[in-house]
Amino acid sequence: MSPDGDNAARSANQQSSPQEKPAAPKPASAKRNHRNLARWVRRIAVLTVAVLALAAIVMAWMPKPVPVDSVKVERGELTITVDEDGRTRVKDRFTVSAPIAGNVARIELKPGAEVESQQVLARIVPLSSPLLDERSKQQAEAQVLAAGAAQRQARAQIDRAEAALEYAKKQVQTRKALVAQGASPQAELDRQELELRSRKAELTSARFGAKVADHQLGMARAALGQISGGKKDAQQLDVPSPINGRVLKLIQESEGVVQAGSPLVELGDPQALEIVIDVLTSDAVQIEPGAPVRVVAWGGPELRAHVRQIEPSAFTKLSALGVEEQRVNAVIDLDEPYDKWKALMDGYRVEAKIIVFEAKDVLKVPASALFRKGESWAVFSVTGGVAHLREVEVGRSNGLETEIKRGLESGEIVIPHPSDRVSDGVSVLTR
């Protein structure tokens, strides 16, 4: 095709579509903006990932708060006790013995049987007179003299006990007047009333001792009469009970020959019961006569009691671990009426909590929160989620709670059982 033909064809096409125009090229600035936007998006994404990774690394290496328990420092009651096992014991027990050598008949009484004063306990047929020589007579005379001396001593004890009781009554009356006027604390009146009860118990015991002494003197005289009578046919000698009480133990139940002084029956009054607790001598120095006692674990409800005395002589006892310990007996009297503890008998096991210190308003913390720091004591307190080391001055402790004299205030938070992860300034998380 010739050039003229091509030109004609193009002219014809142009004439046939007069509205069509050629596409305009995209501006260069728009392309650059698109590329810059994509580049910034990639940079921001990379930066975000880097920041998150760095934060994760920092968080991983940062120390975490230590989880701890927390307890509030508070004011309240603090009681310190000496806790030991013990045994019940009849206060006044008497062993009825054979006043003369002879053949004793079988004793029909049983342990626990009630007996009355002058009731016949045993019957003895003395040995024949030829066997009772001059020496036996001298022994019987000596027994009469000894029994007479014991009787006089028992009566003197009654006089002393009565005088002490009268003095205690006057002290209580005087103290009541002072308390009514507000010149004396109630605790002093309570102590005087406790002293009065103790003096009454001492008088009862002294009278019991006098009855026993009278009985011994009577039996000694009867034995001397049997020996001195010189009768060919020996007469039966009745052995009476010196007291009203119960049979605690039958020592000679079967019929047989006994020597003078051989024990036959043990008597006592179960209503006159005391408790004997052996305590360490280091604890005994803290116990004062009259100290209140709680008697538990005997099979019944808790009983109130008090310490009557600490025996003057200690003894050595092996502990459960085989360690020698110096111990001493604390004698305790029950304060409850007999109906509450009548199931208790002689020799029963009990547990006693002897109160050596008691206060109603004491600033205290758990003993587990305290630890040694050099020569002093310290705790960790918590303020704003941070543990702070605090030195404190401690007072009395019962093993569970300890008195704080200085270094803490009521309402502060402390950490019991702090672990080795807790130190001064460490962040903590209380549970």
C-alpha positions as CSV (number, residue, x, y, z in Angstrom):
1,M,0.0,0.0,0.0
2,S,1.3,3.4,-0.9
3,P,1.9,6.2,1.5
4,D,-0.9,8.1,0.2
5,G,-3.2,5.2,0.9
6,D,-2.1,5.0,4.6
7,N,-2.7,8.6,5.1
8,A,-6.1,8.3,3.7
9,A,-7.0,5.4,6.0
10,R,-5.8,7.3,9.1
11,S,-7.8,10.3,8.0
12,A,-10.9,8.1,7.6
13,N,-10.4,6.6,11.1
14,Q,-10.1,10.0,12.6
15,Q,-13.2,11.2,11.0
16,S,-15.2,8.1,12.1
17,S,-14.4,8.5,15.9
18,P,-14.0,12.2,16.6
19,Q,-14.6,11.8,20.5
20,E,-11.7,9.3,21.3
21,K,-8.5,10.9,22.8
22,P,-5.2,9.2,23.6
23,A,-4.6,8.2,27.5
24,A,-2.6,10.7,29.5
25,P,0.5,9.3,31.2
26,K,0.5,8.9,35.2
27,P,2.3,11.7,36.9
28,A,5.8,10.8,38.4
29,S,4.9,12.5,41.8
30,A,2.0,10.1,42.5
31,K,4.3,7.1,42.0
32,R,6.8,8.5,44.4
33,N,4.2,9.1,47.1
34,H,2.9,5.5,46.8
35,R,6.4,4.1,47.1
36,N,7.1,6.3,50.2
37,L,3.9,5.2,51.9
38,A,4.7,1.6,51.4
39,R,8.2,2.2,52.7
40,W,6.9,3.9,55.9
41,V,4.4,1.1,56.5
42,R,7.2,-1.4,56.4
43,R,9.4,0.7,58.7
44,I,6.6,1.1,61.3
45,A,5.9,-2.6,61.2
46,V,9.5,-3.5,61.7
47,L,9.8,-0.9,64.5
48,T,6.7,-2.2,66.2
49,V,8.0,-5.7,66.2
50,A,11.4,-4.5,67.5
51,V,9.8,-2.6,70.3
52,L,7.6,-5.5,71.3
53,A,10.6,-7.8,71.3
54,L,12.6,-5.4,73.4
55,A,9.8,-5.0,75.8
56,A,9.5,-8.8,76.1
57,I,13.2,-9.1,76.8
58,V,13.1,-6.3,79.4
59,M,10.0,-7.8,81.1
60,A,11.7,-11.2,81.1
61,W,14.8,-9.8,82.9
62,M,13.0,-7.5,85.3
63,P,12.5,-8.9,88.8
64,K,8.9,-10.1,89.5
65,P,7.1,-9.2,92.8
66,V,7.7,-12.0,95.4
67,P,4.3,-13.5,96.5
68,V,4.1,-13.4,100.3
69,D,1.6,-13.9,103.1
70,S,0.7,-10.9,105.2
71,V,-0.6,-10.4,108.7
72,K,-1.7,-7.2,110.4
73,V,-0.1,-6.0,113.6
74,E,-2.8,-5.7,116.2
75,R,-3.5,-5.2,119.9
76,G,-5.2,-8.0,121.8
77,E,-4.9,-10.6,124.5
78,L,-1.7,-12.4,125.1
79,T,-1.6,-15.5,127.4
80,I,1.5,-17.5,128.2
81,T,1.1,-21.0,129.7
82,V,3.2,-23.9,130.9
83,D,1.6,-27.0,129.4
84,E,2.3,-30.4,131.0
85,D,0.6,-33.7,131.7
86,G,-0.3,-34.7,135.2
87,R,-2.1,-37.2,137.4
88,T,-5.0,-36.8,139.8
89,R,-4.3,-37.7,143.4
90,V,-6.5,-38.1,146.5
91,K,-5.4,-35.3,148.9
92,D,-5.6,-37.2,152.2
93,R,-5.1,-40.9,151.9
94,F,-4.5,-43.3,154.7
95,T,-3.0,-46.8,154.8
96,V,-4.6,-49.0,157.4
97,S,-2.0,-51.3,158.8
98,A,-2.0,-54.3,161.1
99,P,-1.5,-53.1,164.7
100,I,-0.1,-56.4,165.8
101,A,1.3,-59.6,164.3
102,G,-1.4,-62.2,163.8
103,N,-3.6,-64.1,161.4
104,V,-5.8,-61.7,159.4
105,A,-9.2,-62.9,158.0
106,R,-10.1,-62.4,154.4
107,I,-11.1,-58.8,153.7
108,E,-14.5,-58.7,152.0
109,L,-14.3,-55.1,150.8
110,K,-13.7,-54.2,147.2
111,P,-11.9,-51.2,145.6
112,G,-14.3,-48.3,145.4
113,A,-16.5,-49.5,148.3
114,E,-17.7,-46.7,150.6
115,V,-16.7,-47.0,154.3
116,E,-17.7,-45.1,157.4
117,S,-15.7,-44.0,160.3
118,Q,-15.2,-46.9,162.8
119,Q,-16.5,-49.5,160.3
120,V,-14.6,-52.7,160.8
121,L,-12.2,-53.2,157.9
122,A,-10.3,-56.3,159.0
123,R,-10.1,-58.8,161.9
124,I,-6.8,-60.1,163.3
125,V,-6.3,-63.0,165.6
126,P,-3.0,-62.3,167.4
127,L,-0.3,-64.9,167.7
128,S,-0.3,-67.0,170.9
129,S,1.1,-65.3,173.9
130,P,4.3,-67.4,174.2
131,L,5.3,-66.0,170.8
132,L,4.7,-62.4,171.9
133,D,7.9,-61.9,174.0
134,E,9.1,-58.9,176.0
135,R,10.5,-57.3,172.8
136,S,7.1,-57.3,171.2
137,K,5.7,-55.6,174.3
138,Q,8.4,-52.9,174.2
139,Q,7.7,-52.3,170.5
140,A,4.0,-51.9,171.3
141,E,4.7,-49.4,174.1
142,A,6.9,-47.4,171.7
143,Q,4.2,-47.4,169.1
144,V,1.8,-46.0,171.7
145,L,4.2,-43.2,172.6
146,A,4.8,-42.4,168.9
147,A,1.1,-42.3,168.2
148,G,0.5,-40.0,171.1
149,A,3.1,-37.6,169.8
150,A,1.6,-37.7,166.4
151,Q,-1.8,-37.0,167.9
152,R,-0.5,-33.9,169.7
153,Q,1.2,-32.7,166.5
154,A,-2.0,-33.1,164.5
155,R,-3.9,-31.1,167.0
156,A,-1.3,-28.3,166.9
157,Q,-1.7,-28.3,163.1
158,I,-5.4,-27.8,163.5
159,D,-4.8,-24.8,165.7
160,R,-2.4,-23.3,163.2
161,A,-4.8,-23.9,160.3
162,E,-7.7,-22.4,162.2
163,A,-5.6,-19.3,163.0
164,A,-4.5,-18.9,159.4
165,L,-8.2,-19.3,158.3
166,E,-9.3,-16.5,160.6
167,Y,-6.6,-14.2,159.4
168,A,-7.5,-14.9,155.8
169,K,-11.2,-14.1,156.5
170,K,-10.2,-10.7,158.0
171,Q,-7.9,-10.0,155.0
172,V,-10.8,-10.7,152.6
173,Q,-13.2,-8.4,154.6
174,T,-10.6,-5.6,154.6
175,R,-9.9,-6.0,150.9
176,K,-13.6,-5.9,150.0
177,A,-14.0,-2.6,151.8
178,L,-11.0,-1.2,150.0
179,V,-12.3,-2.4,146.6
180,A,-15.7,-0.8,147.3
181,Q,-13.9,2.5,148.0
182,G,-11.8,2.2,144.8
183,A,-8.6,2.1,146.8
184,S,-7.6,-1.5,145.8
185,P,-7.8,-3.4,142.5
186,Q,-10.2,-6.3,142.1
187,A,-7.3,-8.6,141.4
188,E,-6.0,-8.2,144.9
189,L,-9.5,-9.3,146.3
190,D,-9.4,-12.3,144.0
191,R,-6.0,-13.3,145.3
192,Q,-7.2,-12.9,148.9
193,E,-10.3,-15.0,148.2
194,L,-8.1,-17.7,146.7
195,E,-5.9,-17.6,149.8
196,L,-9.1,-18.1,151.9
197,R,-10.1,-21.2,150.0
198,S,-6.6,-22.6,150.4
199,R,-6.7,-22.0,154.2
200,K,-10.1,-23.8,154.3
201,A,-8.6,-26.8,152.5
202,E,-5.6,-26.8,154.9
203,L,-7.9,-26.9,157.9
204,T,-9.8,-29.8,156.3
205,S,-6.6,-31.7,155.8
206,A,-5.4,-31.0,159.3
207,R,-8.6,-32.4,160.8
208,F,-8.2,-35.5,158.6
209,G,-4.7,-35.9,160.0
210,A,-6.0,-35.6,163.5
211,K,-8.6,-38.3,162.9
212,V,-5.8,-40.6,161.6
213,A,-3.6,-39.8,164.6
214,D,-6.5,-40.7,167.0
215,H,-7.0,-43.9,165.1
216,Q,-3.3,-44.8,165.2
217,L,-3.2,-44.1,168.9
218,G,-6.3,-46.3,169.6
219,M,-4.9,-49.2,167.6
220,A,-1.5,-48.9,169.3
221,R,-3.2,-49.1,172.7
222,A,-5.3,-52.0,171.6
223,A,-2.2,-53.9,170.4
224,L,-0.4,-53.2,173.7
225,G,-3.4,-54.4,175.6
226,Q,-3.4,-57.7,173.7
227,I,0.2,-58.2,174.4
228,S,0.1,-57.2,178.0
229,G,-3.0,-59.2,178.8
230,G,-1.2,-62.5,178.8
231,K,-4.4,-64.4,178.1
232,K,-4.0,-68.0,177.1
233,D,-6.7,-67.7,174.4
234,A,-6.0,-64.9,172.1
235,Q,-8.9,-62.5,171.4
236,Q,-9.9,-61.3,168.0
237,L,-8.8,-57.7,167.3
238,D,-11.0,-55.5,165.0
239,V,-9.3,-53.0,162.8
240,P,-11.7,-50.0,162.2
241,S,-11.7,-47.3,159.5
242,P,-10.4,-44.0,160.8
243,I,-12.4,-41.9,158.2
244,N,-15.4,-41.7,156.0
245,G,-14.3,-42.4,152.5
246,R,-13.7,-45.1,149.9
247,V,-11.4,-48.1,149.5
248,L,-8.7,-47.0,147.0
249,K,-6.7,-50.2,147.1
250,L,-6.8,-53.6,148.8
251,I,-3.3,-54.5,149.7
252,Q,-4.0,-57.6,151.8
253,E,-7.1,-59.3,150.4
254,S,-6.6,-62.9,151.3
255,E,-6.4,-64.6,154.7
256,G,-2.9,-65.0,156.0
257,V,-0.3,-64.2,158.7
258,V,0.8,-60.6,158.8
259,Q,3.4,-58.8,160.8
260,A,2.8,-55.7,162.9
261,G,2.8,-52.7,160.6
262,S,1.9,-54.6,157.4
263,P,-0.4,-52.5,155.2
264,L,-3.9,-53.9,154.7
265,V,-6.2,-51.3,153.0
266,E,-5.7,-47.9,151.5
267,L,-8.5,-45.4,152.1
268,G,-9.3,-41.9,150.8
269,D,-12.0,-39.4,149.9
270,P,-12.3,-39.1,146.1
271,Q,-14.1,-35.8,146.5
272,A,-10.9,-34.3,148.0
273,L,-8.9,-34.6,144.8
274,E,-5.8,-32.7,143.7
275,I,-3.7,-32.7,140.6
276,V,0.1,-33.2,140.5
277,I,2.0,-31.8,137.5
278,D,5.7,-32.2,137.2
279,V,7.2,-29.2,135.4
280,L,10.7,-28.1,134.5
281,T,12.5,-26.2,137.2
282,S,13.1,-23.4,134.6
283,D,9.3,-23.1,134.2
284,A,8.6,-23.5,137.9
285,V,10.4,-20.3,138.8
286,Q,7.7,-18.4,136.7
287,I,4.8,-20.1,138.5
288,E,3.4,-18.5,141.6
289,P,1.0,-20.0,144.1
290,G,-2.5,-19.0,143.1
291,A,-1.8,-19.0,139.4
292,P,-4.9,-19.9,137.4
293,V,-4.9,-23.2,135.6
294,R,-7.0,-24.7,132.8
295,V,-7.5,-28.5,133.1
296,V,-8.2,-30.1,129.7
297,A,-8.0,-33.5,127.9
298,W,-9.4,-35.5,130.8
299,G,-12.5,-36.7,129.0
300,G,-14.8,-33.9,130.0
301,P,-15.2,-30.1,129.7
302,E,-12.4,-27.7,130.6
303,L,-12.1,-27.2,134.3
304,R,-10.9,-24.1,136.2
305,A,-8.2,-24.7,138.9
306,H,-5.3,-22.9,140.6
307,V,-1.8,-23.7,141.8
308,R,-1.7,-24.5,145.5
309,Q,2.0,-24.9,145.9
310,I,5.3,-25.8,144.2
311,E,6.9,-28.6,146.2
312,P,10.3,-27.5,147.7
313,S,12.4,-30.4,146.3
314,A,13.1,-31.2,142.7
315,F,14.0,-34.5,141.1
316,T,15.7,-35.9,138.0
317,K,13.6,-37.4,135.2
318,L,14.4,-38.8,131.8
319,S,12.6,-37.2,128.9
320,A,11.1,-39.1,126.0
321,L,14.4,-38.4,124.2
322,G,16.5,-39.9,127.0
323,V,17.7,-36.5,128.2
324,E,17.9,-35.9,132.0
325,E,15.7,-33.1,133.2
326,Q,15.3,-31.4,136.5
327,R,11.6,-31.3,137.4
328,V,9.5,-30.3,140.4
329,N,5.9,-31.1,141.3
330,A,3.2,-28.4,141.1
331,V,0.2,-29.2,143.2
332,I,-3.1,-28.0,141.8
333,D,-6.6,-27.6,143.4
334,L,-9.8,-27.7,141.3
335,D,-12.1,-24.7,141.6
336,E,-15.1,-26.3,140.0
337,P,-17.9,-28.0,142.0
338,Y,-17.6,-31.7,142.5
339,D,-20.6,-32.4,140.1
340,K,-18.6,-31.1,137.2
341,W,-15.6,-33.5,137.7
342,K,-17.1,-36.4,139.7
343,A,-16.0,-38.8,136.9
344,L,-12.4,-38.1,137.8
345,M,-10.8,-40.6,140.1
346,D,-7.5,-41.2,141.8
347,G,-4.6,-41.6,139.3
348,Y,-6.4,-40.3,136.2
349,R,-4.3,-38.6,133.5
350,V,-5.0,-34.9,132.7
351,E,-3.4,-32.0,130.8
352,A,-2.9,-28.7,132.6
353,K,-2.2,-25.2,131.2
354,I,-0.7,-23.1,134.0
355,I,-1.1,-19.4,133.2
356,V,2.1,-17.5,134.0
357,F,1.3,-14.3,132.2
358,E,-2.0,-12.8,130.9
359,A,-2.6,-9.3,129.5
360,K,-5.6,-7.9,127.6
361,D,-4.1,-5.1,125.6
362,V,-0.8,-6.0,124.1
363,L,0.7,-5.1,120.7
364,K,1.6,-8.4,119.2
365,V,2.7,-10.1,116.0
366,P,3.0,-13.8,115.0
367,A,6.3,-15.3,116.3
368,S,6.9,-16.6,112.8
369,A,7.4,-13.0,111.5
370,L,10.4,-12.4,113.7
371,F,14.0,-13.3,112.9
372,R,17.4,-12.5,114.2
373,K,19.4,-9.6,112.8
374,G,22.7,-9.5,114.7
375,E,21.9,-9.1,118.4
376,S,18.4,-7.7,117.8
377,W,15.1,-8.9,116.4
378,A,13.6,-7.7,113.1
379,V,10.6,-8.1,110.8
380,F,9.7,-7.3,107.2
381,S,6.8,-4.8,107.0
382,V,5.0,-4.1,103.7
383,T,4.3,-0.5,102.5
384,G,3.1,0.2,98.9
385,G,4.0,-3.3,97.7
386,V,7.6,-3.1,98.9
387,A,9.2,-5.0,101.8
388,H,11.0,-2.9,104.4
389,L,13.4,-4.3,107.1
390,R,12.4,-3.1,110.6
391,E,14.2,-3.7,113.8
392,V,11.9,-4.2,116.8
393,E,12.1,-4.7,120.5
394,V,10.2,-7.8,121.7
395,G,8.7,-8.7,125.0
396,R,7.0,-11.9,126.2
397,S,6.1,-14.7,123.8
398,N,4.0,-17.9,124.0
399,G,5.6,-19.5,121.0
400,L,2.8,-18.4,118.6
401,E,2.5,-14.7,119.3
402,T,5.1,-12.2,120.6
403,E,4.7,-8.9,122.3
404,I,6.2,-5.9,120.5
405,K,7.5,-3.1,122.7
406,R,9.0,-0.8,120.1
407,G,9.4,-0.6,116.3
408,L,5.9,-1.2,115.0
409,E,2.5,0.3,115.2
410,S,-1.0,-1.2,115.3
411,G,-2.4,-1.7,111.8
412,E,0.9,-2.2,110.0
413,I,1.4,-5.2,107.7
414,V,4.2,-7.8,108.3
415,I,5.3,-10.9,106.5
416,P,5.2,-14.2,108.4
417,H,7.6,-16.9,107.4
418,P,9.7,-14.6,105.1
419,S,11.6,-16.7,102.5
420,D,15.2,-16.0,101.4
421,R,13.8,-14.1,98.4
422,V,12.5,-11.4,100.6
423,S,14.9,-8.6,101.4
424,D,14.8,-4.9,102.2
425,G,13.3,-3.0,99.2
426,V,12.1,-6.0,97.3
427,S,8.7,-5.7,95.6
428,V,6.2,-8.2,97.1
429,L,2.7,-9.3,96.2
430,T,0.6,-10.1,99.2
431,R,-1.8,-13.0,99.1
